[in-house]
Amino acid sequence: MSVYDKALSDLLDRVFDEFGLVVCGWSGEWDVALRLAIERISTHRFGTYWTSRGRPGAVADKPITLRRASTIVILDADSFFTELADKIQAIEQFALTDPVSARVAVARLKRYLAVADQEINLHDMLVSETERVYKAARGDRYPVGGVRTQWDLMDSLSAHVLMYESDVSVLLPLMICGGYWAGQAQIPFFLKCLKRLADQGDNPSGSTELIAMRSYPALLLFYGAGIASLAAGNYSLLGDMFRLKLRANWNDQEVPITGALNAVKVMQTDLQRKLPGYESRLTPLNDHLFDTLRDPLREYVPDDVLYDELFDWFEYLLALVHCDLTTTTEALSELKRADTWKIWAPRGRFAWKGWHSDSVQVLRKAELRQGQLYPIHVGSLLKAGFFGSDGRYVDLKNGFDATVAKMAERW
């Protein structure tokens, strides 16, 4: 064939401009139109590799020259592509421990998020990385049996924390990027990844503490994406994430993420205080999350003071949403009548900062003041359907704040 129709020619022009090219088993002699399509593209953004069992023929010289192709002598196509696949797999395995791979992955993700017709690539990328983390986190590297003493348990917990953080070194930046940039149609892909890692889908035997720790990678993703969504004002993702339900135990019904995935659920407080460097902290694992997530979120929240504030906002909103999801109208009315407020929710770093902190004061900032605009984070969640009404929000907040005050008195 000497010429293609316009539609096919335009498609080939795009393919040869936007992708690299590996030529194998083609002399360039029998399809003139294809050879001309290769020759007319003048850009060299990606490499071209021309393989042959001997020296390419004279007809191939022109496209090889114009494409600045590297010529490779091979034994045959089968052995060449088999060896190529093995080398690519080896590079991918090496890249998992290479911090450059996270930056490359985020750059790819941003391209997929920016273009409307990239849903398949977005889905496949996130699912592939999530499954890699899932297999690693539920694999033999994390034994949950054989713990005989408290010292054995603490050695295992500390080691697992570090290894889990290594496992999500690529997926965590992807989730943070999604929290900041994902549009409404793209949000389900990120929620699917979070749920996959958070669900307890099997019935392992062993240390209950180490089994609970298997949710730690999901906790990192939850916090990372949540804080990024607050930084961007991406309340659609934040709201959908707060509505997510998880299977906290393999044989139980699904429960709200706010109760199934929090610092106390992942690690009991007395064990949290055994984490190296956090022994004297009031909220040890929350503080560890604060420190661990600082660098991954720095691109989106460069200011340290703002990061501190957003972290507290996320934890406080998580607590208030949990109050909303687990407190019935009747129970709330009874608490008001008895004037004995006590509404439990996962505590965060904000709890020990109290009302007199000079740093964030998130409890004060979350107040609804008559005649004034709602705090942006609160107003956006109200619009998203949480809390039901202004009055219910105020009652829930008063009840939870009273519980926080009791905690502060004990501390």
N, C-alpha and C positions, 0 to 999 in steps of 0.2 A: 504494500500500500504506500502510495506516494504522498497522500494528504489526508488529514482527519477533518471531520466537521468542526465548526467553531466551538461548540460546547465542549467536546473532548479536548481540543487544543487548549482552550482556556483552563480546563482542569489540570492538564499536564503542566502547563506553565506555572500554575500555583504549586503543584506538588514538587516540581524540580526547584522552585524558588525557596520553599519553606521546609524542605526535608533534605537530609543527606541521601546518598545513593550508593548501593552496592550492586555492581553488575557482575553476573556470573553466567557463563555458558552462552554468551551472545557476542557475535562478531560485529554487529552493526550493519551487516550487508543486506539483510532480508526485509527489514522494515524501515524504509526510508523516512517515513513520516515520524516515527519514533526517534530516529537518529537526529532528524532536523529539530525536533522539539527539545532534545537534550542540548543541542548545539546553540540554540537561540537564547538560552538563559545565560545572562552575563554576570549575575550575582554569584558570590562564592561564600555565602554565610555558613554553609555546612559542607562537610567533606564528601568526596566521591572516591570510591574504591573499585577498580576494574580488575577482576580476577580472570585468569585464563590458565590453561594447562601448559602453555608455552608463550612465546611473544605474541601480543595481539596483532591482528592483521592490519594492513595498510589503511583500510576503511575506518578502523577504530582510532587511528592516530589523531584525526581532527577533533572528535568529541573528547578524547582523553586530554588533549592539549587545552581546549577551550574550558573544560571543567576543572583543569588543574588536578586531574585525577591521579591517585597513587595506584600504580600497577603492582599486582601481587600474583606470583606464580603459585598455583595450587596443584595438588595431586588429582582431586576430583571434588565435585560439589558436596557430596555427602560428608566426606571427612572435613572439608573446610567449614561447613555450617555447624557440624557437631562440635568441632573445636572452638568455634566462635561462641556458641551458646555456653560452653563450659567456662570460657574466659569471662563472659559477661556476668554469669552467675557468681564467679569468684570475686569480681569487682563489686557487685552488689553486696555480697556478704562483708567485704572489707569496709564498704561505705557506711554500714550500719554503725560502726564505731568512730566514724569520721565526722567531726562537727560540720565540715563543709556540706555533707549530704543534707543536713537540715536546711541550710540556706538554699540549696538547689531545689529541694522539695517545696519550700515556701514560695520560691519564685515561680515554679510550675503551677502551684495552687492559685496564685494571684492571677495568672493568665486564664485559668479555667473559670475563676470567679468573675472575671471581667467580660467574658464572652458568653452570650446567651445559649449557644448551641454546644456547650462543652459539658453537659450534664453527665454523659457516659464516662468521659475521662475523669471528671471530678469524683463520681461514684467509685470507679475502679481504683483510683489512686487511694482514696480514703479507706475503702474496704481492704485493699491489699495491705496497707500499713497497719490497720487495726488487727487484722488476722495474724500478722507477724507478731505484734505485741501480745495478742491473746495466747498464742501458742507458747511464747516465751514465758509469760507470766503464770501460766497454768502448767508449766512443764516441770521436768525433773530438777531444774535449778532451784526450785522453791519447795523443798520437802516440808510437809506440815506434820509429819510424825517423828517419833524418836526423841522428843523433847523430854528430858528427865528432871532437870532442875531449873530454877528461875534464871540461873546464869546462862544455861543453854538457850532458854527462851530469849533473853535479851540479846545474846550474840546473834541469834537468828533474825530477830526483828531489825536490829541495826543493819545487818548485812542485806536483808530484804529491801529495806528502804532505799539504800544506795543502788541496788541492782534494778529495782523497779524504775527509779529515776533514769537510769541508763537506758532501760527498755523503751521509755517514751521520749527519748531525746529527739526523735523526728516527729512523732505523732503530736506531742504537746505543742510545738510551734505551729503545726498545721491547725490544730483546734483553736489556738489563740488567734491565728489569722482569720479563721472562719468566724470566730466570735466577733471580730471587728468588722469584717467585710461582707459576710454572707448575706445574700438577699433572701426574700421570703421563700422562693422556690428552691433555694439551695440548703436551707436550714435542716430539712429532714435527713440529709446525708450525714451531717455532723451529729445529730441526735442519735442516729443509728449506731455510730461508732461509740458514743458514750454509753449507750444502753448495752451494747455487746460486751464491753469490758466491766460494767457494773453489775450485770445480772449474775446471780449465783445459780448456775444451771446444772450443777451436779451435786453429789452427796459425798464429799470427801470425809475421811476419818483422820483424826489427828488433833493437834493443838487448836482449840477454838480461836486463840489469839492469832495464830499464823493464818488460819483460814480467813478470819476477818480482814487481815492485812492484804489479802488478794484484791481487795477493792481500792487499794491505795493508788494504783495507776489511774483509775477512773476518777478518784477524788482530785488528783492533780489536773486532769482534763476539765473537770467540772469547774474548779476554781479559775483555771486559766482562761477558759472560754467565757465564763461569767464576768470576770473582771474586764476582759477585753470588750465585751458587749456593752458594759456600762461606760467604758471610756469612749466608745463610738456612738453611744445612744442607740444601740441596736436592741431595742426593747422587744422586738418580735422574737429574736432568738432567745433572749433572757426569759421572756414569758413562757415560750414553748419548752425551754429547758426546765423551768420550775414546775411545769405541768407533767413532766415525764414521770412515769411510774416504773419501778424496778422490782425484780424478784430478789428480795433480800436474803431469803433462804430457799433452798431448792424445792421444797415441798409446800411453800406458802404462796398466798396470793400476792399480787403486785401491790406495792405501797408507794406513797409519794417519795420522790427522790430526796426531799428535804429531810426525811426521817431515816432513809436507807443509806444515804451517802453523806456523812459528815465526820468530823474528826473523832468524836467520841465513839461512833459506830465502828470506825476503822481500827481504832486503838483505844483501849480504856485509859482513863486519865492517869492512873498510877503507873501504867506502863509507859505512857508518853513521857513521864518525868525521868525515865531511864535513858532517853535519847541523849547521846553525847552533846554537851553544850547547852542543853535545855532543862537541866535538872531542877533549876530553881524557878522556872517559868510557871505562871498560872495557867496559861493555855499553850502547852509545849508544842503540840503538833500543829496548831494554828500558826504559831510563830515560825515553825520550821517551813510550813507552806509559804508564809510571807517571804522568808529569806530565799527559798528555792525558786519561787516564781518571779523574783525581781528581774533577773537578767532576761528571761524569755519574753517578758512584757515590756522591756525597756524601749523597744522600737515604737510601741504604741502609746506608752506612758513614760516619757523621758524624765518628767519631774518627780522627784522622790516624795515630796509632800503630797502631790496629787495621787501618787500610787498608794501611799498610806491611807488616804481618804477613801479611794475607790475600794481598797481591800476591805475596809470597815463597812462601807456601804453594802458590798456584796454579802458579807456575813450577816449583817443586820437585816437586810431584805430577805435573805434565806430564812432567818429565824422568824420574821413576821409572816412570811408566806406559809411556813410550817404551822404557825399558830392558826392561820386562816383555814388551812386544809384539814386541821385535826380538831378544831373547836366548833361545836355546833352552836347554833343561835341560842338554844335552851341552856346549854352549859354556860355560855357567856352571860346570859341574863342572870343565872343563879349566882355567878361570881360577883356580879355587880350588886345584887341584893344583899349578899352576905358580906360584902366589902372585905373579902379575903382573897385578893388577887393572887393567883398562882397559875401561870400558864407556862408549861415547859416548852422549850425549843432549843436547838443546838446553840450553845454559846460560842462567841468568837472573841477576838482580841479586844473588841470594843468594850467587853464586859468589865475588864479591869481598868480601862481608861477612865471610866466613871463620868460624872457630870462636870468635873472641874479640870479635865485635861486641857492643856493648851494646844494640843495637836489637832484632833479631829472633831470630837464632840458629836458623833453621828446621832446619838439619841436625841439631842436637841435639834439637830438639823432636819430630822425626820418628822418634827412636829407639824401638825396642820394648824395654822394660825388664821383665825377668822379675818376675812377681809384682805388676806394676802394670797399670792400665788402659791400653789402647791410646790413643795420641793420637786424638782424635775423627775427624779427617780421614783418617788412615791406617786406623783400624778400619772406617770406613764404606766405604772403597774395597775393603778385604779382604772385607767382607760382600757387596759388589757383584760379586765374582768376579775382581778383579784380583789379581795376584801369586801366586795359587794356594795359598800356604801362608805361615805365619809365617817359616819357614826360608828360603824363596825370597825373600821380601821383604827379610830381613836381608842375604842374599847380594847381591842386586841393589843395595841401599843401600850396602853396603860397597864394592862395585865402583865405583859412580858417585861416591861420596864421595871415593874415592882419586883418581879423575880430576879432581874439583874441587880437591883439594889440590894436584895437579900444576899446574893452571891458576894457583892462587894463588901457587905458588912462582915461576912464570914472570913473573907480574905484579909 
